[in-house]
């Protein structure tokens, strides 16, 4: 009994050390160390509090405490998602403030990370507190490519999305009455422009089908 009792703290200490290794590696964008910690049994949902903000390894990679390259960040995000990192584990503060890694990725303009998180099932309309979605932060920072990505994945452009954002793209979408209408208008313009050029090869209705699969309709 004494041996089993004495082993528990040692095991707990070992697990804590592995978790710390994973969290530090995530914050540094160190892919090799991150994979090593995961392989050794580190908890992919371990949490670290720094400057009053508590984050999981995934959240630390998305918004690290130090500057890392987009390539290293993206590689680490992929590795953590492959390891089963939760997309709904919130970033928290002692005051009860809560948001998701997708909010940080949107604010920072990390298009590839946003796409990876959405592909893995992140909620495009997740709320920061009771108010702001990731679209708000993309609009606030005028990240047009991310705005288009979010709208194409079902983001709702409601009253809490930054109405003062200087995004000509978002203004065009709003003027069209929403993303679905803007897609239709954009497709119609492309068909009108391209149909005559391909009239000797395809009827207009097939030009529309080709455009649907070939062109990023509504994303410009």
Backbone as CSV, one residue per row, in Angstrom:
resi,resn,N_x,N_y,N_z,CA_x,CA_y,CA_z,C_x,C_y,C_z
1,UNK,0.820,-1.195,0.000,0.000,0.000,0.000,0.856,1.247,0.000
2,UNK,1.919,1.236,0.783,2.776,2.415,0.879,3.411,2.723,-0.466
3,UNK,3.786,1.632,-1.179,4.435,1.829,-2.469,3.472,2.468,-3.459
4,UNK,2.206,1.974,-3.463,1.209,2.525,-4.379,0.912,3.970,-4.017
5,UNK,0.810,4.204,-2.670,0.503,5.566,-2.229,1.637,6.516,-2.592
6,UNK,2.876,6.034,-2.445,4.017,6.888,-2.763,4.166,7.126,-4.238
7,UNK,3.633,6.196,-5.086,3.790,6.356,-6.519,2.856,7.374,-7.125
8,UNK,1.727,7.618,-6.465,0.731,8.532,-7.031,1.272,9.947,-7.227
9,UNK,1.901,10.529,-6.178,2.443,11.880,-6.382,3.504,11.925,-7.474
10,UNK,4.304,10.861,-7.544,5.344,10.831,-8.574,4.725,10.831,-9.962
11,UNK,3.652,10.025,-10.120,2.975,9.996,-11.406,2.337,11.334,-11.729
12,UNK,1.742,11.952,-10.712,1.114,13.255,-10.905,2.151,14.298,-11.296
13,UNK,3.302,14.235,-10.648,4.367,15.185,-10.959,4.877,14.978,-12.376
14,UNK,4.993,13.698,-12.772,5.454,13.385,-14.124,4.464,13.911,-15.163
15,UNK,3.154,13.713,-14.903,2.133,14.202,-15.826,2.160,15.720,-15.911
16,UNK,2.308,16.361,-14.778,2.367,17.825,-14.750,3.564,18.335,-15.542
17,UNK,4.695,17.628,-15.412,5.898,18.026,-16.151,5.690,17.883,-17.656
18,UNK,5.051,16.786,-18.074,4.765,16.585,-19.493,3.817,17.662,-20.012
19,UNK,2.804,17.983,-19.220,1.861,19.021,-19.632,2.557,20.366,-19.798
20,UNK,3.454,20.660,-18.859,4.211,21.916,-18.957,5.077,21.934,-20.213
21,UNK,5.693,20.792,-20.516,6.514,20.709,-21.732,5.670,21.006,-22.975
22,UNK,4.464,20.454,-23.000,3.578,20.670,-24.145,3.162,22.128,-24.244
23,UNK,2.811,22.716,-23.124,2.351,24.105,-23.125,3.469,25.064,-23.520
24,UNK,4.663,24.797,-23.030,5.812,25.643,-23.394,6.144,25.483,-24.875
25,UNK,6.139,24.239,-25.356,6.423,23.987,-26.770,5.398,24.675,-27.656
26,UNK,4.135,24.645,-27.233,3.085,25.303,-28.005,3.321,26.802,-28.062
27,UNK,3.671,27.387,-26.940,3.920,28.827,-26.899,5.118,29.258,-27.717
28,UNK,6.050,28.334,-27.937,7.248,28.635,-28.724,7.100,28.233,-30.189
29,UNK,6.020,27.516,-30.484,5.870,27.020,-31.853,6.901,25.973,-32.192
30,UNK,7.315,25.199,-31.184,8.347,24.172,-31.361,7.654,22.843,-31.689
31,UNK,7.534,22.533,-32.959,6.782,21.367,-33.398,7.382,20.065,-32.882
32,UNK,8.696,19.937,-32.940,9.347,18.697,-32.501,9.086,18.443,-31.022
33,UNK,9.266,19.477,-30.205,9.042,19.327,-28.763,7.569,19.080,-28.469
34,UNK,6.710,19.700,-29.225,5.269,19.500,-29.048,4.888,18.055,-29.333
35,UNK,5.365,17.526,-30.442,5.070,16.130,-30.787,5.664,15.166,-29.762
36,UNK,6.843,15.485,-29.289,7.501,14.627,-28.296,6.682,14.573,-27.016
37,UNK,6.181,15.723,-26.567,5.379,15.775,-25.344,4.068,15.006,-25.518
38,UNK,3.437,15.181,-26.670,2.186,14.458,-26.938,2.425,12.947,-26.960
39,UNK,3.499,12.530,-27.614,3.812,11.100,-27.702,4.099,10.506,-26.335
40,UNK,4.626,11.328,-25.441,4.958,10.847,-24.097,3.748,10.832,-23.172
41,UNK,2.616,11.376,-23.647,1.401,11.313,-22.842,0.925,12.620,-22.263
42,UNK,1.444,13.739,-22.748,0.973,15.038,-22.264,-0.505,15.219,-22.600
43,UNK,-1.211,15.923,-21.730,-2.640,16.166,-21.907,-2.845,17.315,-22.898
44,UNK,-3.480,17.009,-24.033,-3.672,18.019,-25.065,-4.593,19.139,-24.594
45,UNK,-5.328,18.903,-23.486,-6.208,19.932,-22.931,-5.640,20.559,-21.651
46,UNK,-4.355,20.362,-21.402,-3.726,21.003,-20.243,-3.871,22.521,-20.374
47,UNK,-3.816,23.216,-19.257,-4.018,24.659,-19.289,-2.886,25.365,-18.550
48,UNK,-2.554,26.557,-19.040,-1.533,27.384,-18.409,-2.062,28.809,-18.291
49,UNK,-1.822,29.407,-17.141,-2.228,30.796,-16.922,-1.002,31.691,-16.998
50,UNK,-1.100,32.687,-17.855,0.005,33.624,-18.050,-0.580,35.016,-18.203
51,UNK,-0.098,35.935,-17.353,-0.617,37.311,-17.357,-2.139,37.337,-17.179
52,UNK,-2.626,36.427,-16.358,-4.044,36.418,-16.036,-4.940,35.761,-17.065
53,UNK,-4.363,35.201,-18.114,-5.149,34.553,-19.164,-4.796,33.070,-19.197
54,UNK,-5.819,32.221,-19.162,-5.614,30.778,-19.134,-5.924,30.189,-20.503
55,UNK,-4.961,29.432,-21.034,-5.101,28.881,-22.385,-4.686,27.412,-22.424
56,UNK,-5.270,26.688,-23.368,-4.840,25.335,-23.703,-3.658,25.432,-24.674
57,UNK,-2.988,24.316,-24.977,-1.908,24.364,-25.967,-2.365,24.924,-27.315
58,UNK,-3.560,24.548,-27.771,-4.047,25.065,-29.052,-4.181,26.582,-29.013
59,UNK,-4.735,27.096,-27.929,-4.898,28.542,-27.808,-3.554,29.245,-27.716
60,UNK,-2.566,28.614,-27.083,-1.237,29.221,-26.982,-0.528,29.257,-28.327
61,UNK,-0.771,28.263,-29.156,-0.169,28.274,-30.492,-0.798,29.368,-31.356
62,UNK,-2.121,29.484,-31.275,-2.804,30.480,-32.101,-2.359,31.891,-31.711
63,UNK,-2.265,32.155,-30.416,-1.849,33.476,-29.944,-0.721,33.304,-28.931
64,UNK,0.490,33.037,-29.426,1.602,32.688,-28.541,2.160,33.899,-27.806
65,UNK,2.871,33.648,-26.703,3.464,34.756,-25.946,4.698,35.340,-26.611
66,UNK,5.167,34.705,-27.676,6.333,35.209,-28.405,6.064,35.108,-29.901
67,UNK,6.830,35.825,-30.680,6.625,35.826,-32.132,7.124,34.516,-32.744
68,UNK,6.250,33.884,-33.548,6.646,32.679,-34.276,6.181,32.813,-35.717
69,UNK,6.794,32.057,-36.602,6.452,32.155,-38.015,5.093,31.516,-38.279
70,UNK,4.452,31.958,-39.346,3.160,31.379,-39.723,3.289,29.888,-40.000
71,UNK,4.423,29.483,-40.591,4.629,28.078,-40.920,4.680,27.215,-39.658
72,UNK,5.422,27.681,-38.655,5.524,26.921,-37.403,4.180,26.890,-36.678
73,UNK,3.503,28.009,-36.678,2.201,28.063,-36.010,1.212,27.100,-36.669
74,UNK,1.158,27.146,-37.995,0.230,26.288,-38.725,0.542,24.815,-38.491
75,UNK,1.817,24.458,-38.513,2.218,23.064,-38.301,1.820,22.595,-36.903
76,UNK,1.984,23.445,-35.910,1.627,23.075,-34.542,0.112,22.951,-34.382
77,UNK,-0.625,23.846,-35.028,-2.089,23.749,-34.980,-2.534,22.415,-35.576
78,UNK,-1.956,22.052,-36.720,-2.311,20.773,-37.348,-2.035,19.604,-36.403
79,UNK,-0.878,19.628,-35.754,-0.493,18.534,-34.864,-1.438,18.436,-33.670
80,UNK,-1.826,19.561,-33.117,-2.724,19.550,-31.962,-4.132,19.100,-32.352
81,UNK,-4.592,19.531,-33.511,-5.904,19.083,-33.976,-5.888,17.570,-34.225
82,UNK,-4.792,17.083,-34.797,-4.655,15.646,-35.040,-4.657,14.873,-33.728
83,UNK,-4.146,15.503,-32.671,-4.097,14.859,-31.350,-5.432,14.973,-30.612
84,UNK,-6.404,15.636,-31.237,-7.735,15.718,-30.631,-8.003,16.944,-29.801
85,UNK,-7.245,18.018,-30.018,-7.455,19.244,-29.250,-8.886,19.749,-29.408
86,UNK,-9.482,20.135,-28.293,-10.861,20.631,-28.308,-10.928,22.018,-28.933
87,UNK,-11.916,22.206,-29.789,-12.130,23.504,-30.429,-13.023,24.402,-29.592
88,UNK,-13.636,23.822,-28.568,-14.555,24.598,-27.749,-14.023,24.866,-26.344
89,UNK,-12.749,24.528,-26.101,-12.145,24.831,-24.807,-11.843,26.324,-24.768
90,UNK,-12.501,27.072,-23.894,-12.363,28.527,-23.951,-11.056,29.054,-23.368
91,UNK,-10.686,30.218,-23.824,-9.644,31.022,-23.198,-10.359,31.823,-22.116
92,UNK,-9.813,31.867,-20.909,-10.533,32.490,-19.804,-9.662,33.478,-19.036
93,UNK,-10.345,34.379,-18.320,-9.690,35.309,-17.401,-10.391,35.217,-16.052
94,UNK,-9.752,35.673,-14.967,-10.370,35.588,-13.648,-11.714,36.320,-13.567
95,UNK,-11.900,37.337,-14.380,-13.142,38.097,-14.354,-14.292,37.431,-15.071
96,UNK,-14.062,36.240,-15.612,-15.131,35.520,-16.291,-15.194,35.772,-17.781
97,UNK,-14.213,36.478,-18.323,-14.167,36.713,-19.764,-13.800,35.405,-20.469
98,UNK,-14.512,35.063,-21.547,-14.292,33.804,-22.252,-14.374,34.028,-23.757
99,UNK,-13.412,33.447,-24.481,-13.453,33.469,-25.931,-12.731,32.253,-26.470
100,UNK,-12.783,32.076,-27.786,-12.242,30.876,-28.412,-10.985,31.188,-29.234
101,UNK,-10.173,30.168,-29.534,-9.012,30.388,-30.395,-9.382,31.004,-31.747
102,UNK,-10.579,30.699,-32.258,-10.986,31.266,-33.543,-11.112,32.783,-33.463
103,UNK,-11.511,33.312,-32.313,-11.564,34.765,-32.153,-10.156,35.372,-32.290
104,UNK,-9.191,34.747,-31.620,-7.813,35.243,-31.697,-7.272,35.135,-33.129
105,UNK,-7.543,34.014,-33.778,-7.052,33.819,-35.146,-7.646,34.861,-36.085
106,UNK,-8.927,35.187,-35.887,-9.580,36.189,-36.721,-8.969,37.565,-36.483
107,UNK,-8.764,37.922,-35.230,-8.198,39.226,-34.887,-6.787,39.383,-35.450
108,UNK,-6.015,38.294,-35.385,-4.617,38.344,-35.828,-4.458,38.198,-37.342
109,UNK,-5.558,37.891,-38.039,-5.483,37.759,-39.502,-4.866,36.459,-39.966
110,UNK,-5.050,35.395,-39.202,-4.438,34.097,-39.526,-5.397,33.278,-40.384
111,UNK,-5.400,33.527,-41.671,-6.364,32.891,-42.565,-6.255,31.366,-42.524
112,UNK,-5.059,30.833,-42.687,-4.898,29.375,-42.735,-5.318,28.731,-41.424
113,UNK,-4.978,29.351,-40.313,-5.379,28.818,-39.010,-6.900,28.865,-38.882
114,UNK,-7.517,29.962,-39.301,-8.981,30.050,-39.268,-9.603,28.916,-40.079
115,UNK,-9.057,28.680,-41.254,-9.603,27.629,-42.116,-9.433,26.251,-41.472
116,UNK,-8.265,26.007,-40.888,-8.029,24.717,-40.227,-9.003,24.506,-39.068
117,UNK,-9.226,25.549,-38.278,-10.136,25.429,-37.145,-11.563,25.183,-37.616
118,UNK,-11.978,25.891,-38.661,-13.324,25.688,-39.193,-13.471,24.302,-39.800
119,UNK,-12.461,23.857,-40.535,-12.505,22.517,-41.133,-12.624,21.438,-40.057
120,UNK,-12.054,21.710,-38.894,-12.091,20.738,-37.802,-13.393,20.823,-36.996
121,UNK,-14.227,21.836,-37.298,-15.526,21.920,-36.631,-15.723,23.085,-35.694
122,UNK,-14.830,24.068,-35.704,-15.002,25.239,-34.839,-16.283,25.984,-35.198
123,UNK,-16.926,26.551,-34.202,-18.173,27.294,-34.387,-17.862,28.684,-34.923
124,UNK,-18.259,28.955,-36.172,-17.964,30.240,-36.792,-18.715,31.381,-36.119
125,UNK,-19.784,31.050,-35.379,-20.560,32.077,-34.687,-20.396,32.012,-33.166
126,UNK,-19.301,31.436,-32.715,-19.022,31.393,-31.277,-18.951,32.814,-30.729
127,UNK,-19.412,32.987,-29.502,-19.457,34.327,-28.912,-18.288,34.570,-27.958
128,UNK,-17.758,35.777,-28.026,-16.815,36.269,-27.024,-17.672,36.983,-25.986
129,UNK,-17.749,36.383,-24.790,-18.715,36.887,-23.821,-20.114,36.601,-24.347
130,UNK,-20.948,37.617,-24.333,-22.301,37.478,-24.873,-22.481,38.303,-26.137
131,UNK,-21.364,38.716,-26.754,-21.495,39.766,-27.765,-20.866,39.459,-29.110
132,UNK,-19.542,39.251,-29.152,-18.823,39.306,-30.412,-18.470,37.938,-30.979
133,UNK,-18.729,37.766,-32.262,-18.338,36.562,-32.991,-16.968,36.784,-33.628
134,UNK,-16.339,35.721,-34.152,-15.077,35.898,-34.870,-15.201,36.879,-36.043
135,UNK,-16.360,36.911,-36.695,-16.550,37.841,-37.814,-16.360,39.280,-37.369
136,UNK,-16.787,39.601,-36.171,-16.596,40.962,-35.655,-15.120,41.338,-35.667
137,UNK,-14.267,40.423,-35.198,-12.843,40.742,-35.102,-12.177,40.781,-36.472
138,UNK,-12.622,39.933,-37.382,-12.095,39.999,-38.750,-12.482,41.325,-39.397
139,UNK,-13.723,41.757,-39.162,-14.190,43.022,-39.735,-13.502,44.202,-39.075
140,UNK,-13.341,44.130,-37.765,-12.691,45.201,-37.019,-11.280,45.468,-37.505
141,UNK,-10.601,44.396,-37.944,-9.220,44.516,-38.421,-9.130,44.535,-39.945
142,UNK,-10.298,44.527,-40.596,-10.369,44.588,-42.068,-9.599,43.452,-42.744
143,UNK,-9.733,42.242,-42.195,-9.114,41.074,-42.810,-10.091,40.504,-43.845
144,UNK,-10.060,41.041,-45.061,-11.079,40.711,-46.053,-11.146,39.219,-46.363
145,UNK,-10.002,38.590,-46.518,-9.996,37.174,-46.879,-10.674,36.328,-45.808
146,UNK,-10.457,36.693,-44.549,-11.071,35.955,-43.452,-12.557,36.282,-43.362
147,UNK,-12.921,37.525,-43.612,-14.339,37.891,-43.652,-15.065,37.017,-44.677
148,UNK,-14.488,36.915,-45.861,-15.092,36.097,-46.925,-15.178,34.634,-46.507
149,UNK,-14.119,34.131,-45.891,-14.118,32.742,-45.416,-15.243,32.513,-44.419
150,UNK,-15.359,33.392,-43.438,-16.387,33.230,-42.411,-17.794,33.282,-43.020
151,UNK,-18.028,34.243,-43.912,-19.348,34.354,-44.521,-19.675,33.110,-45.342
152,UNK,-18.670,32.561,-46.024,-18.902,31.358,-46.832,-19.171,30.146,-45.965
153,UNK,-18.785,30.225,-44.675,-19.014,29.100,-43.749,-20.219,29.337,-42.832
154,UNK,-21.016,30.352,-43.146,-22.248,30.549,-42.386,-22.200,31.578,-41.285
155,UNK,-21.179,32.426,-41.253,-21.122,33.477,-40.235,-22.293,34.440,-40.404
156,UNK,-22.871,34.857,-39.283,-24.006,35.777,-39.296,-23.497,37.207,-39.129
157,UNK,-23.835,38.059,-40.092,-23.438,39.469,-40.029,-24.532,40.252,-39.312
158,UNK,-24.500,40.202,-37.990,-25.535,40.859,-37.195,-25.090,42.226,-36.691
159,UNK,-25.896,42.828,-35.828,-25.609,44.177,-35.327,-24.345,44.264,-34.484
160,UNK,-23.880,43.134,-33.947,-22.672,43.172,-33.122,-21.384,43.040,-33.934
161,UNK,-21.520,42.866,-35.249,-20.335,42.880,-36.104,-19.968,44.339,-36.339
162,UNK,-18.683,44.642,-36.283,-18.205,46.019,-36.358,-18.791,46.754,-37.561
163,UNK,-19.676,47.709,-37.322,-20.317,48.437,-38.409,-19.433,49.562,-38.930
164,UNK,-18.339,49.841,-38.233,-17.451,50.920,-38.660,-16.234,50.401,-39.420
165,UNK,-16.207,49.091,-39.632,-15.050,48.491,-40.305,-14.928,49.007,-41.733
166,UNK,-13.700,49.320,-42.105,-13.453,49.840,-43.454,-13.175,48.697,-44.406
167,UNK,-14.178,47.837,-44.596,-14.040,46.712,-45.513,-14.972,46.919,-46.694
168,UNK,-14.406,47.229,-47.844,-15.236,47.431,-49.026,-15.958,46.138,-49.389
169,UNK,-15.311,45.009,-49.130,-15.941,43.719,-49.421,-17.196,43.525,-48.572
170,UNK,-17.083,43.757,-47.275,-18.227,43.581,-46.392,-19.342,44.561,-46.746
171,UNK,-18.975,45.750,-47.153,-19.982,46.727,-47.570,-20.735,46.234,-48.800
172,UNK,-20.028,45.586,-49.745,-20.691,45.053,-50.938,-21.641,43.917,-50.570
173,UNK,-21.223,43.081,-49.640,-22.075,41.981,-49.201,-23.336,42.527,-48.541
174,UNK,-23.160,43.523,-47.701,-24.316,44.117,-47.021,-25.250,44.796,-48.016
175,UNK,-24.676,45.476,-48.987,-25.492,46.166,-49.989,-26.306,45.168,-50.810
176,UNK,-25.770,43.969,-50.981,-26.472,42.938,-51.757,-27.564,42.253,-50.944
177,UNK,-27.604,42.526,-49.645,-28.607,41.897,-48.800,-28.157,40.592,-48.183
178,UNK,-26.852,40.383,-48.104,-26.322,39.174,-47.484,-25.430,38.392,-48.425
179,UNK,-24.720,37.431,-47.856,-23.730,36.695,-48.622,-24.349,35.864,-49.735
180,UNK,-25.483,35.219,-49.473,-26.119,34.383,-50.499,-26.499,35.215,-51.716
181,UNK,-27.055,36.399,-51.486,-27.419,37.279,-52.603,-26.185,37.780,-53.338
182,UNK,-25.138,38.081,-52.554,-23.909,38.567,-53.185,-23.297,37.480,-54.067
183,UNK,-23.349,36.231,-53.613,-22.863,35.120,-54.435,-23.607,35.047,-55.762
184,UNK,-24.937,35.136,-55.691,-25.744,35.072,-56.909,-25.392,36.202,-57.862
185,UNK,-25.250,37.418,-57.334,-24.924,38.563,-58.172,-23.538,38.424,-58.793
186,UNK,-22.604,37.937,-57.993,-21.235,37.750,-58.477,-21.196,36.693,-59.576
187,UNK,-21.922,35.586,-59.358,-21.969,34.527,-60.366,-22.588,35.041,-61.665
188,UNK,-23.654,35.819,-61.553,-24.322,36.361,-62.738,-23.385,37.272,-63.532
189,UNK,-22.591,38.060,-62.831,-21.640,38.949,-63.502,-20.572,38.135,-64.238
190,UNK,-20.092,37.081,-63.584,-19.072,36.256,-64.222,-19.634,35.530,-65.448
191,UNK,-20.864,35.058,-65.349,-21.484,34.392,-66.492,-21.648,35.369,-67.651
192,UNK,-22.123,36.580,-67.348,-22.316,37.588,-68.394,-21.000,37.956,-69.065
193,UNK,-19.923,37.938,-68.295,-18.617,38.305,-68.827,-17.978,37.174,-69.625
194,UNK,-18.158,35.935,-69.153,-17.443,34.809,-69.747,-18.241,34.022,-70.790
195,UNK,-19.553,34.054,-70.696,-20.373,33.269,-71.632,-20.061,33.587,-73.093
196,UNK,-19.964,34.874,-73.475,-19.656,35.164,-74.876,-18.307,34.597,-75.336
197,UNK,-17.344,34.556,-74.423,-16.015,34.080,-74.782,-15.998,32.563,-75.015
198,UNK,-16.952,31.861,-74.368,-16.984,30.408,-74.508,-18.200,29.933,-75.296
199,UNK,-18.873,30.865,-75.982,-20.106,30.524,-76.703,-19.876,29.447,-77.756
200,UNK,-18.667,29.425,-78.338,-18.377,28.430,-79.369,-18.132,27.041,-78.778
201,UNK,-18.007,26.963,-77.434,-17.709,25.699,-76.777,-18.836,25.215,-75.863
202,UNK,-19.457,26.156,-75.141,-20.440,25.774,-74.122,-21.659,26.682,-74.171
203,UNK,-22.848,26.146,-73.908,-24.029,26.985,-73.760,-23.937,27.756,-72.444
204,UNK,-24.635,28.893,-72.331,-24.536,29.738,-71.132,-24.800,28.992,-69.828
205,UNK,-25.777,28.058,-69.831,-26.098,27.368,-68.587,-24.942,26.500,-68.096
206,UNK,-24.152,25.966,-69.033,-22.987,25.178,-68.627,-21.837,26.070,-68.166
207,UNK,-21.753,27.261,-68.734,-20.749,28.224,-68.268,-20.995,28.516,-66.787
208,UNK,-22.273,28.667,-66.418,-22.618,28.925,-65.018,-22.176,27.773,-64.125
209,UNK,-22.353,26.538,-64.594,-21.949,25.370,-63.814,-20.430,25.329,-63.655
210,UNK,-19.718,25.612,-64.722,-18.254,25.624,-64.667,-17.767,26.678,-63.683
211,UNK,-18.384,27.852,-63.732,-17.993,28.933,-62.824,-18.241,28.528,-61.376
212,UNK,-19.340,27.820,-61.132,-19.679,27.408,-59.778,-18.583,26.538,-59.171
213,UNK,-17.971,25.681,-59.979,-16.951,24.772,-59.475,-15.533,25.329,-59.602
214,UNK,-15.343,26.287,-60.487,-13.999,26.756,-60.787,-13.653,28.057,-60.058
215,UNK,-14.606,28.979,-60.038,-14.311,30.313,-59.486,-14.740,30.423,-58.008
216,UNK,-13.981,31.138,-57.188,-14.388,31.377,-55.799,-15.498,32.423,-55.762
217,UNK,-16.675,32.025,-56.190,-17.790,32.964,-56.326,-18.188,33.534,-54.963
218,UNK,-18.309,34.845,-54.913,-18.720,35.523,-53.706,-17.607,35.836,-52.740
219,UNK,-16.404,35.439,-53.065,-15.275,35.632,-52.130,-14.391,36.810,-52.502
220,UNK,-14.845,37.633,-53.436,-14.064,38.815,-53.830,-14.964,40.039,-53.845
